[in-house]
């Protein structure tokens, strides 16, 4: 299993974070396969993304109540493309959030 926290910038406006995450993933060549919520994190937004027809599924969760954003790939759903995509995606999301203060 893989889990990577995204350090949200202090005082950043989190309005529009859903669009920021989805646009960043689209620019990274990822396609949205699921968007919903998780009972364990009430009120969260939870996405699943894949890259083309490659194996692996990246999960991203934003929990507004706790001001948390993280990436996760369950055991058996990790893929090599994540090693390259995650750092770039995390930087892009944080950069965009910093510009929205």
N, CA, C and O of each residue as an XYZ file, in Angstrom:
404
protein
N       0.842     -1.178      0.000
C       0.000      0.000      0.000
C       0.885      1.238      0.000
O       1.979      1.249      0.563
N       0.384      2.261     -0.637
C       1.073      3.540     -0.737
C       0.160      4.616     -0.191
O      -1.020      4.657     -0.541
N       0.678      5.490      0.660
C      -0.106      6.632      1.139
C       0.818      7.827      1.262
O       1.863      7.751      1.907
N       0.428      8.936      0.638
C       1.243     10.148      0.615
C       0.371     11.337      1.003
O      -0.619     11.627      0.332
N       0.735     12.022      2.080
C       0.005     13.215      2.507
C       0.456     14.410      1.680
O       1.612     14.499      1.266
N      -0.464     15.312      1.451
C      -0.146     16.568      0.765
C      -0.236     17.665      1.814
O      -1.296     17.883      2.401
N       0.871     18.355      2.050
C       0.887     19.445      3.023
C       0.216     20.660      2.382
O       0.764     21.283      1.474
N      -0.975     20.980      2.873
C      -1.703     22.116      2.321
C      -1.067     23.409      2.825
O      -0.716     23.504      4.001
N      -0.915     24.403      1.953
C      -0.283     25.657      2.367
C      -1.116     26.362      3.440
O      -2.344     26.393      3.354
N      -0.450     26.926      4.447
C      -1.183     27.677      5.476
C      -1.922     28.853      4.830
O      -1.414     29.498      3.913
N      -3.088     29.104      5.313
C      -3.918     30.229      4.864
C      -4.344     30.131      3.399
O      -4.853     31.105      2.845
N      -4.151     29.002      2.777
C      -4.571     28.839      1.378
C      -6.087     28.714      1.323
O      -6.698     28.089      2.191
N      -6.678     29.296      0.322
C      -8.106     29.147      0.100
C      -8.341     27.761     -0.489
O      -7.768     27.409     -1.521
N      -9.176     26.990      0.165
C      -9.463     25.646     -0.322
C     -10.713     25.618     -1.197
O     -11.150     24.556     -1.641
N     -11.281     26.799     -1.438
C     -12.418     26.886     -2.362
C     -11.931     26.454     -3.739
O     -10.894     26.921     -4.209
N     -12.646     25.601     -4.360
C     -12.269     25.145     -5.695
C     -11.238     24.042     -5.717
O     -10.702     23.722     -6.777
N     -10.945     23.447     -4.562
C      -9.914     22.402     -4.527
C     -10.308     21.200     -5.390
O      -9.442     20.529     -5.950
N     -11.601     20.929     -5.496
C     -12.023     19.802     -6.343
C     -11.595     20.035     -7.783
O     -11.068     19.131     -8.431
N     -11.819     21.236     -8.284
C     -11.427     21.551     -9.657
C      -9.912     21.537     -9.818
O      -9.397     21.113    -10.852
N      -9.199     22.000     -8.793
C      -7.736     22.012     -8.852
C      -7.200     20.582     -8.950
O      -6.323     20.299     -9.766
N      -7.728     19.688     -8.120
C      -7.293     18.283     -8.141
C      -7.616     17.648     -9.493
O      -6.761     17.003    -10.100
N      -8.831     17.830     -9.955
C      -9.248     17.197    -11.207
C      -8.480     17.749    -12.404
O      -8.094     16.994    -13.296
N      -8.256     19.073    -12.426
C      -7.494     19.668    -13.536
C      -6.040     19.217    -13.500
O      -5.456     18.930    -14.544
N      -5.450     19.151    -12.309
C      -4.068     18.692    -12.183
C      -3.912     17.256    -12.648
O      -2.936     16.918    -13.317
N      -4.862     16.419    -12.297
C      -4.815     15.017    -12.733
C      -4.984     14.909    -14.240
O      -4.306     14.109    -14.885
N      -5.875     15.701    -14.805
C      -6.073     15.676    -16.259
C      -4.797     16.107    -16.976
O      -4.414     15.503    -17.978
N      -4.133     17.154    -16.465
C      -2.867     17.602    -17.072
C      -1.787     16.536    -16.954
O      -0.885     16.468    -17.789
N      -1.875     15.704    -15.922
C      -0.901     14.622    -15.732
C      -1.256     13.378    -16.553
O      -0.574     12.357    -16.462
N      -2.312     13.463    -17.344
C      -2.697     12.337    -18.186
C      -3.512     11.279    -17.472
O      -3.604     10.143    -17.935
N      -4.108     11.650    -16.338
C      -4.914     10.695    -15.578
C      -6.387     10.894    -15.908
O      -6.833     12.008    -16.184
N      -7.125      9.805    -15.874
C      -8.559      9.904    -16.143
C      -9.343      9.511    -14.899
O      -9.013      8.553    -14.200
N     -10.376     10.273    -14.654
C     -11.246     10.047    -13.509
C     -12.124      8.829    -13.763
O     -12.802      8.747    -14.788
N     -12.109      7.882    -12.827
C     -12.948      6.699    -12.969
C     -14.018      6.610    -11.895
O     -14.978      5.853    -12.039
N     -13.866      7.382    -10.809
C     -14.856      7.371     -9.733
C     -14.728      8.648     -8.926
O     -13.618      9.110     -8.664
N     -15.847      9.218     -8.534
C     -15.851     10.365     -7.620
C     -17.008     10.175     -6.663
O     -18.147      9.961     -7.078
N     -16.702     10.255     -5.367
C     -17.740     10.046     -4.367
C     -17.266     10.500     -3.002
O     -16.570     11.507     -2.877
N     -17.646      9.753     -1.980
C     -17.259     10.055     -0.608
C     -16.990      8.743      0.118
O     -17.306      7.666     -0.386
N     -16.413      8.843      1.285
C     -16.108      7.660      2.097
C     -16.782      7.799      3.459
O     -16.711      8.861      4.076
N     -17.426      6.756      3.926
C     -18.110      6.791      5.219
C     -17.131      7.065      6.364
O     -17.502      7.684      7.362
N     -15.902      6.613      6.225
C     -14.906      6.799      7.284
C     -14.498      8.260      7.461
O     -13.984      8.637      8.514
N     -14.726      9.089      6.425
C     -14.351     10.503      6.448
C     -15.555     11.329      6.012
O     -15.616     11.766      4.863
N     -16.514     11.550      6.910
C     -17.762     12.228      6.542
C     -17.524     13.576      5.855
O     -16.768     14.421      6.334
N     -18.190     13.739      4.729
C     -18.091     14.993      3.990
C     -16.886     15.100      3.086
O     -16.675     16.145      2.469
N     -16.092     14.054      2.989
C     -14.902     14.107      2.144
C     -15.273     13.979      0.669
O     -16.385     13.583      0.321
N     -14.314     14.324     -0.183
C     -14.427     14.053     -1.615
C     -13.346     13.019     -1.918
O     -12.187     13.189     -1.540
N     -13.737     11.954     -2.599
C     -12.820     10.847     -2.857
C     -12.864     10.513     -4.344
O     -13.934     10.319     -4.920
N     -11.688     10.451     -4.950
C     -11.573     10.173     -6.378
C     -10.734      8.927     -6.609
O      -9.899      8.564     -5.780
N     -10.967      8.271     -7.753
C     -10.085      7.230     -8.278
C      -9.647      7.691     -9.663
O     -10.468      8.122    -10.472
N      -8.345      7.596     -9.930
C      -7.783      7.959    -11.227
C      -6.944      6.817    -11.758
O      -6.309      6.086    -10.998
N      -6.951      6.674    -13.076
C      -6.114      5.686    -13.757
C      -5.348      6.413    -14.852
O      -5.718      7.514    -15.257
N      -4.280      5.786    -15.324
C      -3.528      6.348    -16.446
C      -3.682      5.421    -17.643
O      -3.158      4.308    -17.672
N      -4.412      5.917    -18.619
C      -4.648      5.137    -19.831
C      -5.188      3.765    -19.502
O      -6.090      3.623    -18.677
N      -4.636      2.758    -20.148
C      -5.048      1.380    -19.899
C      -4.053      0.644    -19.003
O      -4.120     -0.575    -18.848
N      -3.127      1.410    -18.417
C      -2.121      0.803    -17.537
C      -2.780      0.305    -16.256
O      -3.863      0.749    -15.875
N      -2.106     -0.613    -15.618
C      -2.614     -1.119    -14.342
C      -2.391     -0.061    -13.256
O      -1.586      0.856    -13.421
N      -3.100     -0.204    -12.175
C      -2.960      0.704    -11.046
C      -4.108      1.690    -10.961
O      -4.658      2.125    -11.972
N      -4.457      2.034     -9.725
C      -5.506      3.024     -9.478
C      -5.047      3.928     -8.343
O      -4.731      3.462     -7.248
N      -5.016      5.210     -8.616
C      -4.640      6.202     -7.616
C      -5.899      6.750     -6.970
O      -6.815      7.203     -7.657
N      -5.939      6.707     -5.660
C      -7.050      7.283     -4.912
C      -6.582      8.602     -4.321
O      -5.468      8.701     -3.805
N      -7.432      9.608     -4.398
C      -7.147     10.901     -3.787
C      -8.342     11.250     -2.914
O      -9.490     11.108     -3.334
N      -8.067     11.708     -1.701
C      -9.138     12.074     -0.779
C      -8.857     13.465     -0.220
O      -7.741     13.767      0.204
N      -9.896     14.310     -0.228
C      -9.836     15.615      0.432
C     -10.913     15.629      1.497
O     -12.097     15.446      1.214
N     -10.477     15.851      2.733
C     -11.394     15.890      3.873
C     -11.373     17.300      4.433
O     -10.486     17.667      5.204
N     -12.364     18.081      4.033
C     -12.422     19.500      4.405
C     -12.446     19.699      5.920
O     -11.781     20.595      6.439
N     -13.210     18.869      6.628
C     -13.341     18.997      8.084
C     -11.982     19.007      8.777
O     -11.768     19.765      9.723
N     -11.080     18.178      8.313
C      -9.755     18.064      8.922
C      -8.664     18.767      8.119
O      -7.488     18.710      8.479
N      -9.061     19.440      7.014
C      -8.094     20.146      6.164
C      -6.976     19.205      5.717
O      -5.795     19.537      5.816
N      -7.367     18.016      5.222
C      -6.402     16.990      4.801
C      -6.625     16.611      3.346
O      -7.756     16.520      2.868
N      -5.514     16.394      2.659
C      -5.538     15.877      1.292
C      -4.463     14.808      1.222
O      -3.337     15.022      1.671
N      -4.809     13.649      0.657
C      -3.808     12.594      0.547
C      -4.061     11.716     -0.663
O      -5.179     11.604     -1.168
N      -2.967     11.092     -1.111
C      -2.993     10.129     -2.211
C      -2.832      8.746     -1.592
O      -2.149      8.570     -0.583
N      -3.474      7.777     -2.220
C      -3.366      6.411     -1.718
C      -3.500      5.436     -2.889
O      -4.238      5.680     -3.844
N      -2.781      4.351     -2.791
C      -2.958      3.228     -3.715
C      -2.982      1.971     -2.867
O      -2.010      1.659     -2.179
N      -4.073      1.264     -2.915
C      -4.234      0.045     -2.117
C      -3.267     -1.030     -2.602
O      -2.800     -1.001     -3.740
N      -2.982     -1.963     -1.725
C      -2.120     -3.090     -2.097
C      -2.700     -3.761     -3.334
O      -3.904     -4.002     -3.413
N      -1.851     -4.053     -4.280
C      -2.304     -4.673     -5.514
C      -2.792     -3.676     -6.559
O      -3.119     -4.065     -7.680
N      -2.843     -2.391     -6.202
C      -3.303     -1.373     -7.145
C      -2.223     -0.321     -7.411
O      -2.479      0.674     -8.089
N      -1.021     -0.538     -6.879
C       0.074      0.386     -7.153
C       0.614      0.121     -8.552
O       0.411     -0.953     -9.120
N       1.306      1.116     -9.096
C       1.888      0.966    -10.433
C       3.108      1.874    -10.543
O       3.225      2.857     -9.812
N       4.000      1.548    -11.443
C       5.224      2.328    -11.623
C       4.943      3.773    -11.990
O       5.673      4.668    -11.564
N       3.899      4.019    -12.771
C       3.610      5.383    -13.200
C       3.347      6.317    -12.022
O       3.506      7.531    -12.153
N       2.955      5.781    -10.895
C       2.679      6.599     -9.712
C       3.956      7.217     -9.152
O       3.928      8.331     -8.628
N       5.081      6.495     -9.260
C       6.350      7.013     -8.762
C       6.718      8.327     -9.437
O       7.291      9.216     -8.807
N       6.393      8.446    -10.700
C       6.673      9.664    -11.458
C       5.570     10.704    -11.275
O       5.851     11.893    -11.126
N       4.336     10.260    -11.287
C       3.201     11.181    -11.290
C       2.945     11.856     -9.942
O       2.608     13.040     -9.908
N       3.093     11.141     -8.845
C       2.718     11.693     -7.539
C       3.489     12.944     -7.141
O       2.861     13.929     -6.752
N       4.814     12.957     -7.216
C       5.522     14.186     -6.817
C       5.129     15.391     -7.675
O       4.959     16.496     -7.159
N       4.987     15.175     -8.975
C       4.599     16.271     -9.871
C       3.193     16.754     -9.560
O       2.934     17.957     -9.533
N       2.309     15.836     -9.332
C       0.925     16.181     -9.042
C       0.822     16.930     -7.712
O       0.098     17.920     -7.603
N       1.542     16.456     -6.721
C       1.524     17.127     -5.412
C       2.047     18.552     -5.545
O       1.446     19.480     -5.003
N       3.148     18.739     -6.251
C       3.699     20.099     -6.440
C       2.724     21.000     -7.179
O       2.559     22.165     -6.819
N       2.076     20.467     -8.211
C       1.138     21.269     -9.008
C      -0.063     21.707     -8.169
O      -0.501     22.853     -8.267
N      -0.592     20.811     -7.354
C      -1.746     21.144     -6.513
C      -1.364     22.198     -5.483
O      -2.088     23.176     -5.303
N      -0.241     22.010     -4.809
C       0.200     22.967     -3.786
C       0.482     24.331     -4.412
O       0.110     25.359     -3.846
N       1.129     24.347     -5.563
C       1.428     25.609     -6.248
C       0.133     26.356     -6.570
O       0.041     27.563     -6.346
N      -0.849     25.656     -7.085
C      -2.122     26.284     -7.429
C      -2.827     26.798     -6.187
O      -3.400     27.887     -6.209
N      -2.794     26.035     -5.111
C      -3.420     26.478     -3.861
C      -2.742     27.726     -3.295
O      -3.414     28.622     -2.785
N      -1.409     27.783     -3.386
C      -0.684     28.956     -2.899
C      -1.073     30.213     -3.681
O      -1.103     31.311     -3.126
N      -1.362     30.048     -4.944
C      -1.715     31.206     -5.767
C      -3.143     31.685     -5.501
O      -3.527     32.754     -5.976
N      -3.931     30.919     -4.755
C      -5.327     31.270     -4.486
C      -5.533     31.842     -3.099
O      -6.667     31.850     -2.621
N      -4.517     32.310     -2.439
C      -4.668     32.855     -1.063
C      -5.540     34.063     -1.052
O      -5.774     34.646      0.007
